[in-house]
Amino acid sequence: MSSPVEEIVSVTEQLKEVQKALDLFKEKQQKRESASDAAIEFVEKASLVLDRAERKEILLTDDQKRRIRNNLLKIRSSLVKNQENA
């Protein structure tokens, strides 16, 4: 089992990857570029982090989980809207 410090480093790195994917999605969305690939990347990374948290492999605060889920819902809504307009 990993030490608490290693666990913190691991969670931090995973959350950084989730944030990078979210930032990339937002950037592409602002430029009106196709954000589908960026959205998929964010959804995949965020889902992995949430799955690990649910299995108690990593510890996230309720606020962190809520924020990730809210971003997932926003991206899903955006993708659905874009599909309807296409």
C-alpha positions as CSV (number, residue, x, y, z in Angstrom):
1,M,0.0,0.0,0.0
2,S,1.3,3.5,-0.8
3,S,2.2,6.0,1.8
4,P,-0.1,9.0,2.5
5,V,2.4,11.3,0.7
6,E,2.5,9.0,-2.3
7,E,-1.3,9.0,-2.3
8,I,-1.5,12.8,-2.2
9,V,1.0,13.0,-5.1
10,S,-1.0,10.5,-7.1
11,V,-4.3,12.2,-6.5
12,T,-2.8,15.6,-7.3
13,E,-1.4,14.4,-10.6
14,Q,-4.7,12.8,-11.6
15,L,-6.6,16.0,-10.7
16,K,-4.1,18.1,-12.7
17,E,-4.8,15.9,-15.7
18,V,-8.5,16.3,-15.3
19,Q,-8.1,20.1,-15.0
20,K,-5.9,20.2,-18.1
21,A,-8.5,18.3,-20.1
22,L,-11.2,20.6,-18.8
23,D,-9.1,23.7,-19.7
24,L,-8.5,22.3,-23.2
25,F,-12.2,21.7,-23.7
26,K,-13.1,25.2,-22.6
27,E,-10.4,26.7,-24.8
28,K,-11.6,24.9,-27.9
29,Q,-15.2,25.8,-27.1
30,Q,-14.3,29.5,-26.8
31,K,-12.5,29.3,-30.2
32,R,-15.6,27.6,-31.6
33,E,-13.4,24.7,-32.6
34,S,-14.6,21.1,-32.5
35,A,-14.5,20.4,-28.8
36,S,-15.5,16.8,-29.1
37,D,-12.1,15.3,-28.7
38,A,-11.2,17.5,-25.8
39,A,-14.6,16.7,-24.2
40,I,-14.0,13.0,-24.6
41,E,-10.6,13.3,-23.1
42,F,-11.9,15.2,-20.1
43,V,-14.8,12.7,-19.6
44,E,-12.4,9.7,-19.7
45,K,-10.0,11.2,-17.2
46,A,-12.7,12.5,-14.9
47,S,-14.5,9.2,-15.0
48,L,-11.4,7.3,-14.1
49,V,-10.7,9.6,-11.1
50,L,-14.3,9.3,-9.9
51,D,-14.2,5.5,-10.3
52,R,-11.0,5.3,-8.2
53,A,-12.6,7.5,-5.6
54,E,-15.7,5.4,-5.4
55,R,-13.5,2.3,-5.0
56,K,-11.7,4.2,-2.2
57,E,-8.4,3.9,-4.1
58,I,-8.0,7.6,-3.8
59,L,-9.6,10.1,-1.4
60,L,-11.5,13.1,-2.8
61,T,-13.5,15.6,-0.8
62,D,-17.2,15.7,-1.5
63,D,-16.6,19.2,-3.0
64,Q,-14.0,17.8,-5.5
65,K,-16.4,15.0,-6.5
66,R,-19.3,17.4,-6.9
67,R,-17.2,19.8,-9.1
68,I,-16.0,17.0,-11.3
69,R,-19.6,15.7,-11.7
70,N,-20.9,19.2,-12.4
71,N,-18.3,19.7,-15.1
72,L,-19.2,16.3,-16.6
73,L,-22.9,17.3,-16.8
74,K,-22.0,20.7,-18.4
75,I,-19.9,19.0,-21.0
76,R,-22.6,16.4,-21.7
77,S,-25.2,19.1,-22.1
78,S,-22.9,21.1,-24.4
79,L,-22.2,18.0,-26.6
80,V,-25.9,17.2,-26.8
81,K,-26.7,20.8,-27.8
82,N,-23.9,20.8,-30.4
83,Q,-25.3,17.5,-31.9
84,E,-28.8,19.0,-32.1
85,N,-27.4,22.0,-34.0
86,A,-25.4,20.0,-36.4
